[in-house]
Amino acid sequence: MDLLAGLATLRGFNRERGPIARVKQLASAYTRVTMQTLKVAFLSGAVLEFLTTLSVALVAVTVGMRLVYGNVGLLPALIVIMLAPEVFQPLRQVGAHFHASADGLAAADAAFALLETELPSPGTQVITAPEDGLHVRFADLSVQAPGRQVRAPANLHGSAHPGQITALTGTSGAGKTTAVMALLGLVQPSGGAVLINEDYRVQDLDTTAWHRLCTWVPQRPAVLPGTVLSQFGVQDVDAQLLTAAADTGFDTVVAHLPDGWHTQLGHGGLGLSVGQRQRLALTRALVSPSPIMIFDEPSAHLDAASEQAVLTTLKQLRDRGHTVIVVAHRASLTATADAVIAVRSRSTDEVGANA
């Protein structure tokens, strides 16, 4: 959808050939998978239809022979022949019911597996943000990657302080986003902990109260169907929203929309480019900032102008005394950071050997 929605812009820069080739590739792959599925469905359906037709034919032949020899009357014979297809109708539906039952069993297995998963005990401690802000420290944090013999991150150390931009760097799959999830209390550590102001472990905090102190801007922010203004949870455009939009450059985006703040957006932000959605998310973060601001690769897939808006937003939050944590890949983000924490992963076998 992103490729198709952006073809007009790409055509303006004479760059439409690459996405067109990608769309054709995706369409060909979808066609192959669909035809394979239809082939199996057609063959199974043909076999069932053949058996049903053969069964009806045998009934018709039997009734016809009985009519010839006078063993059955015409009216009962006609009734039997008319009802025979309905009698064998369930045989035709065996395939459809079998696939439906397979889907139902798979869904039931997934639901029962989810229900049997033991939930971690919820935290009860409530923390309040002091005037000097909240300090975050990753104390030997390790998280076991699900389905893999890898800890990502593994033995993560580092601190993030108020009034600073702290960048989490590392290769893809090292566990940068997982470290952020552990900070938000959405992932339970396999070892170590995330400490807040040295006195509180995140897993011991009340999740609802803790999330009020954090703002998380993911790499692909959620945009619900509705107007642009509805994305901010307000009824009218106020001075705070205008100031935040001016700081992130989102005001220029709104100025070019057909109905401005009242422009309707589709599912997933359809109607805005990836960079414009990122600016929208940054504006939301500025409208109601929290003591801890977390950005997961905020400049990914952005052009130079959008990236500069991201850097400006991060610097403003830092200057206001917020604890800013950024998952960074680009050198420009790392250069802007006041502190850099390297995130690494390790195989479970390697961890055990070192132990």
Contacts in CASP RR format, 6 or more apart in sequence:
PFRMAT RR
TARGET T0000
AUTHOR 0000-0000-0000
METHOD contacts of the structure
MODEL  1
MDLLAGLATLRGFNRERGPIARVKQLASAYTRVTMQTLKVAFLSGAVLEF
LTTLSVALVAVTVGMRLVYGNVGLLPALIVIMLAPEVFQPLRQVGAHFHA
SADGLAAADAAFALLETELPSPGTQVITAPEDGLHVRFADLSVQAPGRQV
RAPANLHGSAHPGQITALTGTSGAGKTTAVMALLGLVQPSGGAVLINEDY
RVQDLDTTAWHRLCTWVPQRPAVLPGTVLSQFGVQDVDAQLLTAAADTGF
DTVVAHLPDGWHTQLGHGGLGLSVGQRQRLALTRALVSPSPIMIFDEPSA
HLDAASEQAVLTTLKQLRDRGHTVIVVAHRASLTATADAVIAVRSRSTDE
VGANA
1 270 0 8 1.000
2 274 0 8 1.000
3 19 0 8 1.000
3 22 0 8 1.000
3 23 0 8 1.000
4 23 0 8 1.000
5 270 0 8 1.000
5 271 0 8 1.000
5 273 0 8 1.000
6 19 0 8 1.000
6 273 0 8 1.000
7 16 0 8 1.000
7 19 0 8 1.000
7 20 0 8 1.000
9 273 0 8 1.000
10 16 0 8 1.000
10 19 0 8 1.000
44 95 0 8 1.000
45 92 0 8 1.000
45 95 0 8 1.000
48 91 0 8 1.000
48 92 0 8 1.000
48 94 0 8 1.000
48 95 0 8 1.000
49 92 0 8 1.000
51 91 0 8 1.000
52 85 0 8 1.000
52 88 0 8 1.000
52 89 0 8 1.000
52 91 0 8 1.000
52 92 0 8 1.000
55 84 0 8 1.000
55 88 0 8 1.000
55 91 0 8 1.000
56 84 0 8 1.000
56 85 0 8 1.000
56 88 0 8 1.000
59 80 0 8 1.000
59 81 0 8 1.000
59 84 0 8 1.000
60 81 0 8 1.000
60 84 0 8 1.000
63 72 0 8 1.000
63 77 0 8 1.000
63 80 0 8 1.000
63 81 0 8 1.000
64 77 0 8 1.000
66 72 0 8 1.000
66 77 0 8 1.000
67 73 0 8 1.000
67 74 0 8 1.000
67 77 0 8 1.000
120 188 0 8 1.000
120 203 0 8 1.000
122 206 0 8 1.000
122 207 0 8 1.000
123 203 0 8 1.000
123 204 0 8 1.000
123 205 0 8 1.000
123 206 0 8 1.000
123 207 0 8 1.000
124 204 0 8 1.000
124 206 0 8 1.000
125 200 0 8 1.000
125 204 0 8 1.000
125 205 0 8 1.000
125 206 0 8 1.000
126 205 0 8 1.000
126 206 0 8 1.000
126 209 0 8 1.000
127 134 0 8 1.000
127 196 0 8 1.000
127 197 0 8 1.000
127 200 0 8 1.000
127 205 0 8 1.000
127 209 0 8 1.000
127 210 0 8 1.000
127 213 0 8 1.000
129 213 0 8 1.000
129 291 0 8 1.000
130 197 0 8 1.000
132 162 0 8 1.000
133 162 0 8 1.000
133 291 0 8 1.000
133 321 0 8 1.000
133 322 0 8 1.000
133 323 0 8 1.000
134 162 0 8 1.000
134 196 0 8 1.000
134 197 0 8 1.000
134 213 0 8 1.000
134 291 0 8 1.000
134 292 0 8 1.000
134 323 0 8 1.000
135 159 0 8 1.000
135 160 0 8 1.000
135 161 0 8 1.000
135 162 0 8 1.000
135 196 0 8 1.000
135 197 0 8 1.000
135 198 0 8 1.000
135 323 0 8 1.000
136 159 0 8 1.000
136 160 0 8 1.000
136 161 0 8 1.000
136 166 0 8 1.000
136 183 0 8 1.000
136 194 0 8 1.000
136 195 0 8 1.000
136 196 0 8 1.000
136 292 0 8 1.000
136 323 0 8 1.000
136 325 0 8 1.000
137 158 0 8 1.000
137 159 0 8 1.000
137 160 0 8 1.000
137 194 0 8 1.000
137 195 0 8 1.000
137 198 0 8 1.000
138 153 0 8 1.000
138 156 0 8 1.000
138 157 0 8 1.000
138 158 0 8 1.000
138 159 0 8 1.000
138 179 0 8 1.000
138 183 0 8 1.000
138 194 0 8 1.000
138 341 0 8 1.000
139 157 0 8 1.000
139 192 0 8 1.000
139 193 0 8 1.000
139 194 0 8 1.000
139 195 0 8 1.000
140 155 0 8 1.000
140 156 0 8 1.000
140 157 0 8 1.000
140 191 0 8 1.000
140 192 0 8 1.000
140 193 0 8 1.000
141 153 0 8 1.000
141 155 0 8 1.000
141 156 0 8 1.000
141 157 0 8 1.000
141 179 0 8 1.000
141 182 0 8 1.000
141 189 0 8 1.000
141 191 0 8 1.000
141 192 0 8 1.000
141 193 0 8 1.000
141 194 0 8 1.000
142 151 0 8 1.000
142 153 0 8 1.000
142 154 0 8 1.000
142 155 0 8 1.000
142 156 0 8 1.000
142 189 0 8 1.000
142 190 0 8 1.000
142 191 0 8 1.000
142 192 0 8 1.000
142 351 0 8 1.000
143 151 0 8 1.000
143 152 0 8 1.000
143 153 0 8 1.000
143 175 0 8 1.000
143 178 0 8 1.000
143 179 0 8 1.000
143 182 0 8 1.000
143 187 0 8 1.000
143 188 0 8 1.000
143 189 0 8 1.000
143 190 0 8 1.000
143 191 0 8 1.000
144 150 0 8 1.000
144 151 0 8 1.000
144 190 0 8 1.000
144 348 0 8 1.000
145 151 0 8 1.000
145 152 0 8 1.000
145 178 0 8 1.000
145 345 0 8 1.000
149 347 0 8 1.000
149 348 0 8 1.000
149 349 0 8 1.000
150 345 0 8 1.000
150 346 0 8 1.000
150 347 0 8 1.000
150 348 0 8 1.000
151 190 0 8 1.000
151 345 0 8 1.000
151 346 0 8 1.000
151 347 0 8 1.000
151 348 0 8 1.000
151 351 0 8 1.000
152 173 0 8 1.000
152 174 0 8 1.000
152 175 0 8 1.000
152 178 0 8 1.000
152 345 0 8 1.000
153 174 0 8 1.000
153 175 0 8 1.000
153 176 0 8 1.000
153 178 0 8 1.000
153 179 0 8 1.000
153 343 0 8 1.000
153 344 0 8 1.000
153 345 0 8 1.000
154 344 0 8 1.000
154 345 0 8 1.000
154 346 0 8 1.000
154 351 0 8 1.000
155 344 0 8 1.000
155 346 0 8 1.000
156 179 0 8 1.000
156 341 0 8 1.000
156 343 0 8 1.000
156 344 0 8 1.000
157 341 0 8 1.000
158 341 0 8 1.000
159 166 0 8 1.000
159 339 0 8 1.000
160 166 0 8 1.000
160 323 0 8 1.000
160 324 0 8 1.000
160 325 0 8 1.000
160 339 0 8 1.000
160 341 0 8 1.000
161 323 0 8 1.000
161 339 0 8 1.000
162 291 0 8 1.000
162 321 0 8 1.000
162 322 0 8 1.000
162 323 0 8 1.000
163 318 0 8 1.000
163 319 0 8 1.000
163 320 0 8 1.000
163 321 0 8 1.000
163 322 0 8 1.000
163 323 0 8 1.000
163 324 0 8 1.000
163 338 0 8 1.000
164 318 0 8 1.000
164 323 0 8 1.000
164 324 0 8 1.000
164 338 0 8 1.000
164 339 0 8 1.000
165 314 0 8 1.000
165 315 0 8 1.000
165 318 0 8 1.000
165 324 0 8 1.000
165 326 0 8 1.000
165 336 0 8 1.000
165 337 0 8 1.000
165 338 0 8 1.000
165 339 0 8 1.000
166 323 0 8 1.000
166 324 0 8 1.000
166 325 0 8 1.000
166 326 0 8 1.000
166 337 0 8 1.000
166 338 0 8 1.000
166 339 0 8 1.000
166 340 0 8 1.000
166 341 0 8 1.000
167 326 0 8 1.000
167 327 0 8 1.000
167 328 0 8 1.000
167 333 0 8 1.000
167 334 0 8 1.000
167 336 0 8 1.000
167 337 0 8 1.000
167 339 0 8 1.000
167 340 0 8 1.000
167 341 0 8 1.000
168 176 0 8 1.000
168 179 0 8 1.000
168 180 0 8 1.000
168 325 0 8 1.000
168 326 0 8 1.000
168 327 0 8 1.000
168 328 0 8 1.000
168 341 0 8 1.000
168 343 0 8 1.000
169 176 0 8 1.000
169 328 0 8 1.000
169 329 0 8 1.000
169 334 0 8 1.000
169 340 0 8 1.000
169 341 0 8 1.000
169 342 0 8 1.000
169 343 0 8 1.000
170 176 0 8 1.000
170 342 0 8 1.000
170 343 0 8 1.000
170 344 0 8 1.000
173 345 0 8 1.000
174 343 0 8 1.000
174 344 0 8 1.000
174 345 0 8 1.000
175 343 0 8 1.000
175 345 0 8 1.000
176 296 0 8 1.000
176 327 0 8 1.000
176 343 0 8 1.000
177 296 0 8 1.000
177 327 0 8 1.000
178 187 0 8 1.000
179 343 0 8 1.000
180 216 0 8 1.000
180 294 0 8 1.000
180 296 0 8 1.000
180 325 0 8 1.000
180 327 0 8 1.000
181 187 0 8 1.000
182 188 0 8 1.000
182 189 0 8 1.000
182 194 0 8 1.000
182 202 0 8 1.000
183 194 0 8 1.000
183 202 0 8 1.000
183 214 0 8 1.000
183 292 0 8 1.000
183 294 0 8 1.000
183 325 0 8 1.000
184 202 0 8 1.000
184 210 0 8 1.000
184 211 0 8 1.000
184 214 0 8 1.000
184 216 0 8 1.000
184 294 0 8 1.000
185 194 0 8 1.000
185 202 0 8 1.000
185 203 0 8 1.000
185 205 0 8 1.000
185 207 0 8 1.000
185 210 0 8 1.000
188 203 0 8 1.000
189 203 0 8 1.000
193 201 0 8 1.000
193 202 0 8 1.000
193 203 0 8 1.000
194 201 0 8 1.000
194 202 0 8 1.000
194 203 0 8 1.000
195 201 0 8 1.000
195 202 0 8 1.000
196 202 0 8 1.000
196 205 0 8 1.000
202 210 0 8 1.000
212 290 0 8 1.000
213 290 0 8 1.000
213 291 0 8 1.000
213 292 0 8 1.000
214 290 0 8 1.000
214 291 0 8 1.000
214 292 0 8 1.000
214 293 0 8 1.000
214 294 0 8 1.000
215 285 0 8 1.000
215 288 0 8 1.000
215 289 0 8 1.000
215 290 0 8 1.000
215 292 0 8 1.000
215 293 0 8 1.000
215 294 0 8 1.000
216 294 0 8 1.000
216 296 0 8 1.000
217 281 0 8 1.000
217 282 0 8 1.000
217 284 0 8 1.000
217 285 0 8 1.000
217 293 0 8 1.000
217 294 0 8 1.000
217 295 0 8 1.000
217 296 0 8 1.000
217 298 0 8 1.000
218 281 0 8 1.000
218 296 0 8 1.000
219 296 0 8 1.000
219 297 0 8 1.000
219 298 0 8 1.000
219 300 0 8 1.000
219 327 0 8 1.000
220 277 0 8 1.000
221 277 0 8 1.000
221 278 0 8 1.000
221 280 0 8 1.000
221 281 0 8 1.000
221 284 0 8 1.000
222 268 0 8 1.000
223 231 0 8 1.000
223 265 0 8 1.000
223 266 0 8 1.000
223 268 0 8 1.000
223 269 0 8 1.000
223 272 0 8 1.000
223 277 0 8 1.000
223 280 0 8 1.000
224 230 0 8 1.000
224 231 0 8 1.000
224 268 0 8 1.000
225 264 0 8 1.000
225 265 0 8 1.000
225 266 0 8 1.000
225 267 0 8 1.000
225 268 0 8 1.000
225 269 0 8 1.000
226 264 0 8 1.000
226 265 0 8 1.000
226 266 0 8 1.000
227 259 0 8 1.000
227 261 0 8 1.000
227 262 0 8 1.000
227 263 0 8 1.000
227 264 0 8 1.000
227 265 0 8 1.000
228 254 0 8 1.000
228 257 0 8 1.000
228 260 0 8 1.000
228 261 0 8 1.000
228 262 0 8 1.000
228 263 0 8 1.000
228 265 0 8 1.000
228 280 0 8 1.000
229 235 0 8 1.000
229 236 0 8 1.000
229 237 0 8 1.000
229 261 0 8 1.000
229 262 0 8 1.000
231 265 0 8 1.000
231 280 0 8 1.000
231 284 0 8 1.000
232 241 0 8 1.000
232 283 0 8 1.000
232 284 0 8 1.000
232 287 0 8 1.000
234 241 0 8 1.000
237 261 0 8 1.000
240 287 0 8 1.000
241 283 0 8 1.000
241 287 0 8 1.000
242 251 0 8 1.000
244 250 0 8 1.000
244 283 0 8 1.000
244 286 0 8 1.000
244 287 0 8 1.000
245 251 0 8 1.000
245 254 0 8 1.000
245 283 0 8 1.000
247 283 0 8 1.000
247 286 0 8 1.000
247 312 0 8 1.000
247 313 0 8 1.000
247 316 0 8 1.000
248 279 0 8 1.000
248 282 0 8 1.000
248 283 0 8 1.000
248 286 0 8 1.000
248 309 0 8 1.000
248 312 0 8 1.000
248 313 0 8 1.000
249 279 0 8 1.000
249 309 0 8 1.000
250 276 0 8 1.000
250 279 0 8 1.000
250 280 0 8 1.000
250 282 0 8 1.000
250 283 0 8 1.000
253 272 0 8 1.000
253 276 0 8 1.000
253 279 0 8 1.000
253 280 0 8 1.000
254 260 0 8 1.000
254 261 0 8 1.000
254 263 0 8 1.000
257 263 0 8 1.000
263 271 0 8 1.000
265 271 0 8 1.000
265 272 0 8 1.000
268 277 0 8 1.000
269 277 0 8 1.000
272 280 0 8 1.000
274 301 0 8 1.000
274 302 0 8 1.000
275 301 0 8 1.000
275 302 0 8 1.000
275 303 0 8 1.000
275 306 0 8 1.000
278 298 0 8 1.000
278 299 0 8 1.000
278 302 0 8 1.000
278 306 0 8 1.000
278 310 0 8 1.000
279 306 0 8 1.000
279 309 0 8 1.000
282 298 0 8 1.000
282 309 0 8 1.000
282 310 0 8 1.000
282 313 0 8 1.000
285 293 0 8 1.000
285 295 0 8 1.000
285 313 0 8 1.000
285 317 0 8 1.000
286 313 0 8 1.000
286 316 0 8 1.000
286 317 0 8 1.000
289 317 0 8 1.000
289 320 0 8 1.000
289 322 0 8 1.000
290 322 0 8 1.000
291 322 0 8 1.000
291 323 0 8 1.000
292 322 0 8 1.000
292 323 0 8 1.000
292 325 0 8 1.000
293 317 0 8 1.000
293 322 0 8 1.000
293 323 0 8 1.000
293 324 0 8 1.000
293 325 0 8 1.000
294 325 0 8 1.000
294 326 0 8 1.000
295 310 0 8 1.000
295 314 0 8 1.000
295 324 0 8 1.000
295 325 0 8 1.000
295 326 0 8 1.000
295 327 0 8 1.000
296 327 0 8 1.000
297 327 0 8 1.000
297 328 0 8 1.000
297 329 0 8 1.000
298 310 0 8 1.000
298 314 0 8 1.000
298 326 0 8 1.000
298 333 0 8 1.000
299 306 0 8 1.000
299 307 0 8 1.000
299 310 0 8 1.000
299 311 0 8 1.000
299 330 0 8 1.000
299 332 0 8 1.000
299 333 0 8 1.000
300 329 0 8 1.000
300 330 0 8 1.000
302 310 0 8 1.000
307 330 0 8 1.000
307 332 0 8 1.000
310 333 0 8 1.000
311 332 0 8 1.000
311 333 0 8 1.000
311 336 0 8 1.000
314 324 0 8 1.000
314 326 0 8 1.000
314 333 0 8 1.000
314 336 0 8 1.000
315 336 0 8 1.000
317 324 0 8 1.000
318 324 0 8 1.000
318 338 0 8 1.000
326 333 0 8 1.000
326 337 0 8 1.000
328 334 0 8 1.000
328 337 0 8 1.000
334 340 0 8 1.000
END
